[in-house]
Amino acid sequence: MSWIRQVDPTEAEGLLKRIFDEAIGREGRVWNIVRILSLNPEALRDVLSLYLTTMKRESPLTTVQRELLAVVVSAELACEY
């Protein structure tokens, strides 16, 4: 099992704190997949922007279709997330 140092949400500052606060407002918590990029807040911001654009913004695909695609791809790649 690999180990990657992460910033705890209670210790976050600046851009990272804003990102974590937004995650808590959106999801009620900071998921591990978000925390894994906590050492590089700029990369985290960009990854979250891509995710939110792909999964949450206006799209020709319904939310159910997008979620289903994500599940199928994750299962095919044996990804925990």
Residue pairs with C-beta under 8 A, 6 or more apart in sequence:
4 36
5 39
6 32
6 35
6 36
6 38
6 39
7 16
7 35
7 38
7 39
9 20
9 24
9 30
9 35
12 19
12 20
12 38
14 41
15 41
15 42
15 45
16 38
16 41
16 44
19 34
19 41
19 44
19 45
19 48
20 30
20 34
20 38
23 29
23 30
23 31
23 34
23 48
24 30
33 81
34 44
34 48
37 43
37 44
37 47
38 44
54 66
55 63
55 66
55 67
55 70
59 66
61 69
73 79
74 80
74 81
